[in-house]
Amino acid sequence: MSNFAKQIPKAVKEIRLHFCQTSGHSAGVRKFVQSSYPSIKSANPDLKFLIREASDISPRAFVRFERGVESQTQLADLSESQVSTELSKLVNSQSVGSA
């Protein structure tokens, strides 16, 4: 997971994860947060990494880039490694010129 932590571009200003504390749909996101949060924060101390837990919601990731541009993706029923892959795609979506 430390590869993800080191590849976050400077254009990323905030990563926000919304997920349920108990739902099976959010299990991969919970595992990702438990295993990856410390390495993400140590590699990117100024990055806002927000965790929002709520009952019975579909897990989602939001990334805010420079100038307030946001992208999001669904994370329902993904494994920990799939969550990492989806977040990697999301954080790199703006740096390669995508909207």
C-alpha positions in Angstrom: 0.0 0.0 0.0 2.9 2.3 0.4 3.2 2.5 -3.4 -0.2 4.3 -3.4 1.0 6.7 -0.6 4.1 7.7 -2.6 2.3 8.2 -5.9 -0.2 10.8 -4.9 0.3 13.9 -7.0 0.7 17.4 -5.5 -2.4 18.5 -7.4 -4.5 16.3 -5.0 -5.7 18.5 -2.1 -8.1 16.1 -0.4 -9.1 12.4 -0.3 -12.4 11.7 1.3 -13.8 8.2 2.0 -17.4 7.6 2.8 -18.3 4.1 4.1 -20.4 2.1 6.6 -18.8 0.9 9.8 -20.5 -2.5 9.7 -21.7 -3.3 6.1 -20.0 -6.1 4.1 -20.1 -3.7 1.1 -17.5 -1.5 2.9 -15.2 -4.3 4.3 -12.5 -3.6 1.7 -12.5 0.1 2.4 -12.3 -0.5 6.1 -9.3 -2.8 5.6 -7.6 -0.3 3.3 -8.0 2.5 5.9 -6.6 0.3 8.7 -3.6 -0.8 6.7 -2.8 2.3 4.5 -3.8 5.4 6.5 -0.5 5.6 8.5 1.7 5.3 5.4 -0.4 7.8 3.4 -0.2 10.4 6.1 3.5 9.9 6.7 4.3 10.2 3.0 1.8 13.1 2.5 1.6 15.0 5.8 -0.2 18.1 4.3 -2.8 16.0 2.5 -6.3 16.1 3.9 -7.4 12.5 4.2 -11.0 12.5 5.6 -12.9 9.4 6.8 -16.6 9.7 6.9 -18.5 6.8 8.5 -22.3 6.5 8.3 -24.8 3.7 8.6 -26.1 1.9 5.5 -24.3 4.0 2.8 -22.6 2.8 -0.3 -18.9 3.2 0.0 -17.4 6.0 -2.2 -14.2 7.9 -2.7 -13.9 11.6 -3.5 -10.7 13.3 -4.6 -10.5 17.1 -4.7 -7.8 18.6 -6.9 -6.4 22.1 -7.3 -9.1 24.7 -8.2 -11.8 22.7 -6.5 -12.2 20.1 -9.2 -13.6 16.8 -7.7 -13.8 13.3 -9.0 -15.5 10.3 -7.3 -15.9 6.6 -7.6 -17.9 3.7 -6.1 -16.0 1.3 -3.8 -18.8 -1.2 -3.0 -17.8 -4.8 -2.7 -14.2 -4.2 -3.5 -11.2 -5.9 -1.8 -8.5 -3.9 -0.1 -6.2 -4.2 -3.1 -9.1 -3.2 -5.5 -9.8 -0.1 -3.3 -6.1 0.9 -3.7 -6.3 0.4 -7.4 -9.4 2.5 -7.8 -8.0 5.3 -5.6 -4.8 5.2 -7.7 -6.9 5.7 -10.9 -8.9 8.5 -9.2 -5.9 10.5 -7.9 -4.2 10.3 -11.3 -7.2 11.1 -13.3 -6.6 14.9 -13.3 -2.8 14.7 -13.5 -3.0 13.1 -17.0 -5.4 15.7 -18.3 -8.8 14.0 -17.7 -11.7 15.9 -16.4 
